[in-house]
Amino acid sequence: MAEGTTSRPPSAAPPGSDPESDAYLNRRTLRRGSAGWLLLTGLGVAYVVSGDFSGWNIGLSKGGFGGLAVATLLMGAMYACLVFALAELSAILPTAGGGYGFARRALGTWGGFLTGTAILIEYILAPAAISIFIGDYVESLGLFGLESGWPVYLACFAIFIGIHLWGVGEALRFSLVVTAIAVAALLIFAVGAFTEFSAGGLDDIPVDTEAFGASSWLPFGLLGIWAAFPFGMWFFLGVEGVPLAAEEAKDPVRSMPRALAISMGILVLLALLTFFAASGARGSAAIQEAGNPLVVALQGDGDPTALSRFVNYAGLAGLVASFFSLIYAGSRQLFALSRAGYLPRFLSLTSRRKSPYLGLLIPGAIGFALAAGTGNGARMLNIAVFGATISYALMALSHIVLRRREPELPRPYRTPGGVATSSVAFVLALSALVATFLVDKDAAFMALGVYAVALAYFAFYSRHHLVARAPEEEFAALAAAEAELERK
């Protein structure tokens, strides 16, 4: 049994809930072999694609075109390095725990819980924010005469959680179709926008002459680059969630690295096309605070065109794709943490269709309550980014630790560049974490408050009730036993 992993004796557990029994894990299993590399690639793109339609452009108001360009380049490098590291880690430990499982092996129970909690913050808050954006799109498009509000948010959670409850294969196929529509729309947008491209519009934001290092390309100075980090992330935020599908993947050791690499390549291409086409078509100043920057880039203040209306509808498809896939990711992270005892165990129960139904319904209820109660999508996304940056730093650190501490561990896939690659991801993730305080310090402190409550629960209760037979705990226990034998 791994250090810190204890469980109640059978006599103290309710009938059928003994964590050491086969029945415990049998009631907490996912449908294996449901996703090949194509569905996993679609999942990776789906997590992110909504960020191409809106959000990233706010970085123009923080750093200007040059500042956001540098920030996007650095954040793209961070995600690329992180994805290569995660590809290796997911081939070593292909379980639903994803980042939490990697950190559990490398950094112990505290490291696993810190990482898993940060990922949960990201994947519970982000869908809540996106449901608000979906409501705004529905209202702006005049669909069915609906206005943005709690009925639309409720419909989003009810319909798309219902599809997830139906089954993972059906859910991922739906996600792939919607994502394909959104990606096609981005490519069509780029073609249309480049016909009106003007390089002079890229640096048309007025210069803050008091900012250090300010110029037409860096209108807010060098500090603007740093402030734009969180918005450069929006072109890639969420792709790291692909390993959460490992237990439901076909041949995860081979398909997971392939899906991560291809999805990252697609996202880089979409980021370049969207960033340059939108900024050059109408000018950075015109789109820097627009809620639908691609539509503004196409039509400006004029009447809607056939292309702008198509892109507007496609933006709704992109939001649906990300909303849908982030619900999936959050449920799998919650499932893994619960199955291992880090969170209440009943949250990991699965249905006859092998869906973690409580892991879907409870985060969905929380997300709906946040959306309906606050209506502040931007604030929730900033909290999600804060959690994401913490998890990135810890996952990159996990790769470094395992490479140095267990160099002989079988690695079916090896990260190009090894520790140097994950070290770059680690440093950039910490830089992005600090940058979140420059954008919205209130959101950062709210996230810290949630973290503090979760850590108190872990410190005083759940770390004394972990389940040794959960896959991530067994993996860590095996490593500890092997290390003990080597010492003898």
C-alpha positions as CSV (number, residue, x, y, z in Angstrom):
1,M,0.0,0.0,0.0
2,A,1.4,3.5,-0.9
3,E,2.4,5.9,1.8
4,G,-0.6,7.8,3.0
5,T,-3.1,5.4,1.5
6,T,-5.4,3.9,4.1
7,S,-9.0,2.8,4.0
8,R,-11.6,1.8,6.5
9,P,-11.9,-1.8,7.4
10,P,-14.8,-3.7,5.8
11,S,-16.8,-3.7,9.0
12,A,-16.8,0.2,9.0
13,A,-17.9,0.6,5.4
14,P,-21.5,0.6,4.2
15,P,-22.5,-2.6,2.4
16,G,-21.0,-2.8,-1.1
17,S,-18.7,0.2,-0.5
18,D,-15.6,-1.5,0.7
19,P,-12.8,0.2,-1.3
20,E,-10.7,-3.0,-1.2
21,S,-13.4,-5.2,-2.8
22,D,-13.7,-6.0,-6.5
23,A,-17.3,-4.7,-6.3
24,Y,-16.0,-1.2,-5.5
25,L,-14.0,-0.9,-8.8
26,N,-16.6,-2.9,-10.8
27,R,-19.1,-0.1,-10.0
28,R,-16.5,2.5,-11.1
29,T,-15.5,1.4,-14.6
30,L,-15.5,3.3,-17.9
31,R,-16.2,1.9,-21.4
32,R,-12.8,0.9,-22.7
33,G,-11.9,1.1,-26.4
34,S,-14.5,3.7,-27.3
35,A,-12.1,6.3,-28.8
36,G,-9.4,5.9,-31.5
37,W,-6.9,8.5,-32.4
38,L,-9.3,10.4,-34.7
39,L,-11.9,10.9,-31.9
40,L,-9.1,11.8,-29.5
41,T,-7.7,14.4,-31.9
42,G,-11.2,15.8,-32.4
43,L,-11.5,16.0,-28.6
44,G,-8.3,17.9,-28.3
45,V,-9.4,20.5,-30.9
46,A,-12.9,20.7,-29.4
47,Y,-11.6,21.7,-26.0
48,V,-10.0,24.8,-27.6
49,V,-11.8,25.8,-30.7
50,S,-14.2,28.3,-29.1
51,G,-11.1,30.4,-28.1
52,D,-10.5,31.1,-31.8
53,F,-13.9,32.7,-32.1
54,S,-13.7,35.1,-29.1
55,G,-11.7,36.0,-26.1
56,W,-8.2,36.0,-27.5
57,N,-8.7,39.5,-29.0
58,I,-8.9,41.1,-25.5
59,G,-5.2,40.5,-25.4
60,L,-4.9,43.3,-28.0
61,S,-6.2,45.7,-25.4
62,K,-3.5,44.5,-23.0
63,G,-0.4,44.3,-25.3
64,G,-1.3,45.5,-28.7
65,F,-0.7,43.4,-31.8
66,G,3.0,42.9,-31.1
67,G,2.5,42.2,-27.4
68,L,-0.2,39.6,-28.1
69,A,1.8,38.1,-30.9
70,V,4.8,37.5,-28.6
71,A,2.5,36.3,-25.9
72,T,0.9,33.8,-28.2
73,L,4.2,32.6,-29.5
74,L,5.5,32.0,-25.9
75,M,2.2,30.4,-24.8
76,G,2.2,28.2,-27.9
77,A,5.7,27.1,-27.0
78,M,4.5,26.3,-23.5
79,Y,1.7,24.2,-24.7
80,A,3.8,22.4,-27.3
81,C,6.4,21.5,-24.7
82,L,3.7,20.5,-22.2
83,V,1.9,18.3,-24.9
84,F,5.1,16.5,-25.7
85,A,5.7,15.8,-21.9
86,L,2.1,14.7,-21.5
87,A,2.4,12.3,-24.4
88,E,5.2,10.5,-22.6
89,L,3.4,10.5,-19.3
90,S,0.1,9.3,-20.7
91,A,1.9,6.4,-22.4
92,I,3.4,5.4,-19.0
93,L,0.1,5.8,-17.0
94,P,-2.9,5.6,-19.4
95,T,-5.7,6.1,-16.8
96,A,-8.6,8.5,-16.5
97,G,-6.6,10.5,-13.9
98,G,-4.7,12.4,-16.5
99,G,-2.6,15.1,-14.9
100,Y,-3.6,14.1,-11.4
101,G,-2.3,10.6,-12.0
102,F,1.0,11.8,-13.4
103,A,1.6,14.1,-10.4
104,R,0.5,11.4,-8.0
105,R,3.3,9.1,-9.2
106,A,5.9,11.9,-9.3
107,L,5.0,14.2,-6.4
108,G,3.0,12.0,-4.0
109,T,-0.5,12.3,-2.7
110,W,-0.2,16.1,-2.0
111,G,1.1,16.7,-5.5
112,G,-1.7,14.6,-7.0
113,F,-4.4,16.4,-5.1
114,L,-3.0,19.9,-5.9
115,T,-2.8,19.1,-9.6
116,G,-6.3,17.4,-9.8
117,T,-7.9,20.3,-7.9
118,A,-6.4,22.8,-10.2
119,I,-7.6,20.9,-13.2
120,L,-11.1,20.7,-11.7
121,I,-11.2,24.4,-11.2
122,E,-10.4,24.9,-14.9
123,Y,-12.9,22.3,-16.1
124,I,-15.9,23.3,-13.9
125,L,-15.5,27.1,-14.3
126,A,-14.9,27.1,-18.1
127,P,-18.2,25.4,-19.1
128,A,-20.1,27.8,-16.9
129,A,-18.5,30.7,-18.6
130,I,-19.0,29.3,-22.1
131,S,-22.7,28.6,-21.4
132,I,-23.1,32.4,-20.8
133,F,-21.3,33.1,-24.1
134,I,-23.7,30.6,-25.9
135,G,-26.6,32.6,-24.4
136,D,-25.1,35.8,-25.8
137,Y,-24.7,34.2,-29.3
138,V,-28.3,32.8,-29.2
139,E,-29.6,36.3,-28.3
140,S,-27.5,38.1,-30.9
141,L,-28.6,35.7,-33.6
142,G,-32.3,36.0,-32.7
143,L,-32.6,32.2,-32.4
144,F,-36.2,31.3,-31.5
145,G,-36.6,34.8,-29.9
146,L,-34.6,33.7,-26.9
147,E,-32.6,36.1,-24.7
148,S,-29.5,35.2,-22.8
149,G,-30.4,34.0,-19.3
150,W,-30.9,31.0,-17.1
151,P,-33.3,29.1,-19.4
152,V,-30.6,29.0,-22.1
153,Y,-27.9,28.0,-19.6
154,L,-30.1,25.2,-18.3
155,A,-30.9,23.9,-21.7
156,C,-27.1,23.8,-22.5
157,F,-26.3,21.8,-19.4
158,A,-29.4,19.5,-19.7
159,I,-29.0,18.6,-23.4
160,F,-25.3,18.1,-23.5
161,I,-24.9,16.3,-20.2
162,G,-27.8,14.1,-21.4
163,I,-25.7,13.1,-24.5
164,H,-22.7,12.3,-22.2
165,L,-25.0,10.1,-20.1
166,W,-26.0,8.3,-23.2
167,G,-22.4,7.0,-23.8
168,V,-18.9,8.2,-24.4
169,G,-18.7,6.9,-28.0
170,E,-21.8,8.8,-28.9
171,A,-20.6,11.9,-27.1
172,L,-17.2,12.0,-28.8
173,R,-18.7,11.4,-32.2
174,F,-21.1,14.3,-31.7
175,S,-18.2,16.5,-30.5
176,L,-16.2,15.5,-33.6
177,V,-19.0,16.6,-36.0
178,V,-19.5,20.0,-34.3
179,T,-15.8,20.6,-34.1
180,A,-15.4,19.9,-37.8
181,I,-18.0,22.5,-38.6
182,A,-16.3,25.1,-36.4
183,V,-12.8,24.4,-37.9
184,A,-14.2,24.6,-41.5
185,A,-15.8,27.9,-40.6
186,L,-12.5,29.3,-39.3
187,L,-10.8,28.3,-42.6
188,I,-13.6,29.9,-44.6
189,F,-13.3,33.0,-42.4
190,A,-9.6,33.3,-43.0
191,V,-10.1,33.1,-46.8
192,G,-12.7,35.9,-46.7
193,A,-10.8,38.1,-44.2
194,F,-7.5,37.9,-46.1
195,T,-9.1,39.5,-49.1
196,E,-9.4,42.7,-47.1
197,F,-6.1,42.3,-45.3
198,S,-4.0,45.5,-44.6
199,A,-0.8,45.4,-42.7
200,G,-1.4,49.0,-41.6
201,G,-4.3,47.8,-39.5
202,L,-2.2,45.5,-37.3
203,D,-0.5,48.3,-35.3
204,D,-3.3,50.9,-35.2
205,I,-3.9,50.9,-31.4
206,P,-2.8,54.3,-29.9
207,V,0.5,54.2,-28.1
208,D,0.8,54.8,-24.3
209,T,3.8,57.0,-24.3
210,E,4.4,56.5,-20.6
211,A,4.7,52.8,-20.9
212,F,8.3,51.4,-20.8
213,G,9.4,50.2,-24.3
214,A,6.2,51.5,-25.9
215,S,6.0,51.6,-29.7
216,S,3.3,51.2,-32.4
217,W,3.8,47.4,-32.2
218,L,3.9,47.4,-28.4
219,P,1.5,50.2,-27.6
220,F,1.5,49.3,-23.9
221,G,5.2,48.6,-23.6
222,L,7.0,45.5,-22.6
223,L,4.8,44.8,-19.6
224,G,1.9,44.5,-22.1
225,I,3.5,41.2,-23.4
226,W,3.2,39.7,-20.0
227,A,-0.3,41.0,-19.4
228,A,-1.4,39.3,-22.7
229,F,-0.2,35.9,-21.7
230,P,-3.6,34.6,-20.5
231,F,-5.1,35.7,-23.8
232,G,-2.4,34.0,-25.8
233,M,-3.4,30.9,-23.9
234,W,-6.9,31.0,-25.3
235,F,-5.7,29.7,-28.6
236,F,-4.6,26.5,-26.8
237,L,-6.4,26.3,-23.4
238,G,-7.8,22.8,-22.8
239,V,-5.7,20.7,-25.2
240,E,-3.9,19.2,-22.2
241,G,-7.2,17.4,-21.3
242,V,-6.8,14.7,-24.0
243,P,-5.1,12.2,-21.6
244,L,-8.2,12.2,-19.4
245,A,-9.7,9.9,-22.1
246,A,-7.0,7.3,-21.7
247,E,-9.1,4.6,-20.1
248,E,-11.7,4.9,-22.8
249,A,-9.2,5.0,-25.7
250,K,-8.2,2.3,-28.1
251,D,-4.5,1.4,-27.7
252,P,-3.8,4.6,-25.6
253,V,-0.1,4.0,-25.5
254,R,0.0,4.7,-29.3
255,S,-3.1,6.7,-30.0
256,M,-2.6,9.3,-27.2
257,P,0.8,10.7,-28.3
258,R,-0.5,10.8,-31.9
259,A,-3.7,12.6,-31.0
260,L,-1.9,15.1,-28.8
261,A,0.6,16.0,-31.6
262,I,-2.0,16.3,-34.4
263,S,-4.4,18.3,-32.3
264,M,-1.7,20.7,-31.3
265,G,-0.6,21.1,-34.9
266,I,-4.1,21.9,-36.0
267,L,-4.5,24.5,-33.2
268,V,-1.3,26.3,-34.1
269,L,-2.4,26.6,-37.7
270,L,-5.9,27.9,-36.6
271,A,-4.3,30.4,-34.2
272,L,-2.0,31.9,-36.9
273,L,-4.8,32.2,-39.5
274,T,-7.3,33.6,-37.1
275,F,-5.0,36.1,-35.4
276,F,-3.5,37.6,-38.6
277,A,-6.7,37.5,-40.7
278,A,-8.9,39.1,-38.0
279,S,-6.4,41.8,-37.0
280,G,-5.5,42.7,-40.6
281,A,-9.0,42.8,-42.1
282,R,-10.4,45.5,-39.9
283,G,-7.5,46.6,-37.7
284,S,-6.5,45.7,-34.1
285,A,-8.3,48.7,-32.6
286,A,-11.6,47.7,-34.0
287,I,-11.7,44.2,-32.7
288,Q,-9.7,44.5,-29.4
289,E,-12.8,44.5,-27.2
290,A,-15.4,42.9,-29.5
291,G,-17.5,40.0,-28.2
292,N,-17.5,38.5,-31.7
293,P,-14.2,39.7,-33.2
294,L,-14.4,37.5,-36.4
295,V,-17.8,39.0,-37.3
296,V,-16.6,42.5,-36.7
297,A,-13.5,41.8,-38.8
298,L,-15.7,40.8,-41.7
299,Q,-18.4,43.5,-41.6
300,G,-17.2,46.3,-39.3
301,D,-20.1,48.7,-38.6
302,G,-21.8,47.7,-41.8
303,D,-24.7,45.4,-42.5
304,P,-24.3,41.6,-42.0
305,T,-23.0,39.8,-45.1
306,A,-23.6,36.2,-45.9
307,L,-20.1,35.3,-44.8
308,S,-20.3,37.2,-41.5
309,R,-23.6,35.6,-40.7
310,F,-22.2,32.1,-41.5
311,V,-19.2,32.8,-39.2
312,N,-21.6,34.0,-36.5
313,Y,-23.5,30.8,-36.6
314,A,-20.3,28.8,-36.7
315,G,-19.1,30.6,-33.6
316,L,-22.0,29.1,-31.8
317,A,-20.9,25.7,-33.1
318,G,-17.4,26.4,-31.7
319,L,-18.8,27.3,-28.3
320,V,-20.9,24.2,-28.2
321,A,-17.9,22.0,-29.1
322,S,-15.8,23.4,-26.3
323,F,-18.6,23.4,-23.8
324,F,-19.4,19.8,-24.6
325,S,-15.8,18.6,-24.4
326,L,-15.0,20.5,-21.3
327,I,-17.9,18.8,-19.5
328,Y,-16.4,15.5,-20.5
329,A,-13.0,16.4,-19.2
330,G,-14.3,17.7,-15.9
331,S,-16.3,14.6,-15.3
332,R,-13.3,12.3,-15.9
333,Q,-11.1,14.2,-13.6
334,L,-13.7,14.2,-10.9
335,F,-14.3,10.5,-11.5
336,A,-10.6,9.6,-11.1
337,L,-10.1,11.7,-7.9
338,S,-13.3,10.2,-6.4
339,R,-12.4,6.6,-7.3
340,A,-9.1,7.0,-5.5
341,G,-10.8,8.6,-2.4
342,Y,-9.4,12.1,-2.8
343,L,-13.0,13.3,-3.2
344,P,-16.2,11.6,-1.9
345,R,-16.3,8.1,-3.4
346,F,-19.9,8.2,-4.5
347,L,-19.0,10.7,-7.2
348,S,-17.2,8.0,-9.2
349,L,-20.2,5.6,-9.5
350,T,-20.9,4.7,-13.1
351,S,-24.1,3.8,-14.9
352,R,-24.9,0.7,-16.9
353,R,-23.7,2.6,-19.9
354,K,-20.4,3.2,-18.1
355,S,-20.9,6.9,-17.7
356,P,-19.9,8.6,-14.3
357,Y,-23.4,10.1,-13.9
358,L,-22.8,11.9,-10.7
359,G,-19.5,13.2,-12.0
360,L,-21.5,14.7,-14.8
361,L,-24.6,15.9,-12.9
362,I,-23.0,17.5,-9.9
363,P,-20.4,19.7,-11.7
364,G,-23.1,20.5,-14.2
365,A,-25.3,21.7,-11.4
366,I,-22.5,23.8,-9.9
367,G,-21.7,25.3,-13.3
368,F,-25.3,26.2,-14.0
369,A,-25.7,27.8,-10.6
370,L,-22.5,29.9,-11.2
371,A,-23.7,30.9,-14.7
372,A,-27.2,31.8,-13.6
373,G,-26.1,33.4,-10.4
374,T,-23.3,35.7,-11.7
375,G,-23.6,36.1,-15.4
376,N,-19.9,37.0,-15.4
377,G,-18.3,34.8,-18.0
378,A,-15.1,36.7,-18.2
379,R,-14.5,36.5,-14.5
380,M,-15.1,32.7,-14.5
381,L,-12.7,32.2,-17.4
382,N,-10.0,34.1,-15.6
383,I,-10.5,31.8,-12.6
384,A,-10.3,28.8,-15.0
385,V,-7.0,30.1,-16.4
386,F,-5.6,30.5,-12.9
387,G,-6.3,26.8,-12.2
388,A,-4.9,25.8,-15.6
389,T,-1.6,27.5,-15.1
390,I,-1.1,25.8,-11.7
391,S,-1.8,22.4,-13.2
392,Y,0.6,23.0,-16.1
393,A,3.4,23.8,-13.8
394,L,2.8,20.7,-11.7
395,M,2.4,18.4,-14.7
396,A,5.7,19.7,-16.2
397,L,7.4,19.3,-12.9
398,S,6.1,15.7,-12.7
399,H,7.7,14.9,-16.0
400,I,11.0,16.3,-14.8
401,V,10.9,14.4,-11.5
402,L,10.0,11.1,-13.1
403,R,12.8,11.5,-15.7
404,R,15.4,12.1,-13.0
405,R,14.1,9.8,-10.3
406,E,13.0,6.8,-12.5
407,P,15.2,6.9,-15.7
408,E,14.7,3.2,-16.3
409,L,10.9,3.4,-16.2
410,P,9.5,1.9,-19.5
411,R,8.6,4.7,-21.8
412,P,6.8,3.6,-25.1
413,Y,7.0,7.3,-26.2
414,R,9.8,9.7,-25.2
415,T,9.5,13.5,-25.1
416,P,11.8,15.1,-27.7
417,G,14.3,17.1,-25.8
418,G,13.6,15.3,-22.6
419,V,13.8,17.4,-19.4
420,A,14.8,20.5,-21.3
421,T,11.4,20.5,-23.0
422,S,9.3,20.1,-19.8
423,S,11.5,22.7,-18.1
424,V,10.5,25.3,-20.7
425,A,6.9,24.4,-20.1
426,F,7.4,24.7,-16.3
427,V,9.0,28.2,-16.4
428,L,6.4,29.6,-18.9
429,A,3.5,28.1,-16.8
430,L,4.8,29.9,-13.7
431,S,5.1,33.1,-15.8
432,A,1.5,32.7,-17.0
433,L,0.4,32.1,-13.4
434,V,1.8,35.5,-12.3
435,A,0.3,37.1,-15.3
436,T,-3.2,36.2,-14.2
437,F,-2.8,38.7,-11.3
438,L,-2.0,41.4,-13.8
439,V,-5.3,40.7,-15.7
440,D,-7.8,40.1,-12.8
441,K,-6.3,39.8,-9.3
442,D,-9.8,39.3,-7.8
443,A,-10.4,36.2,-9.9
444,A,-6.9,34.9,-8.9
445,F,-7.7,35.3,-5.2
446,M,-11.1,33.7,-5.6
447,A,-9.4,30.7,-7.1
448,L,-7.0,30.6,-4.2
449,G,-9.9,30.6,-1.8
450,V,-11.4,27.6,-3.5
451,Y,-8.0,25.9,-3.4
452,A,-7.7,26.6,0.4
453,V,-11.1,25.0,1.1
454,A,-10.2,21.9,-1.0
455,L,-6.8,21.6,0.6
456,A,-8.4,21.7,4.1
457,Y,-10.7,18.8,3.1
458,F,-7.8,16.8,1.9
459,A,-5.5,17.6,4.9
460,F,-8.1,16.8,7.5
461,Y,-10.0,13.9,5.9
462,S,-9.5,12.5,2.5
463,R,-5.8,11.8,2.6
464,H,-6.5,9.3,5.4
465,H,-9.2,7.5,3.3
466,L,-7.5,6.9,0.0
467,V,-8.2,3.8,-2.0
468,A,-5.1,1.7,-2.5
469,R,-6.6,-0.4,-5.4
470,A,-7.4,2.6,-7.6
471,P,-5.1,2.5,-10.7
472,E,-3.1,5.6,-9.8
473,E,-2.6,4.5,-6.2
474,E,-1.6,1.0,-7.3
475,F,0.9,2.4,-9.7
476,A,2.5,4.6,-7.0
477,A,2.5,1.6,-4.5
478,L,4.3,-0.6,-7.1
479,A,6.9,2.1,-7.5
480,A,7.4,2.4,-3.8
481,A,7.8,-1.4,-3.4
482,E,10.3,-1.5,-6.2
483,A,12.3,1.3,-4.6
484,E,12.3,-0.5,-1.3
485,L,13.6,-3.7,-2.9
486,E,16.4,-1.8,-4.6
487,R,17.4,-0.3,-1.2
488,K,17.6,-3.8,0.2
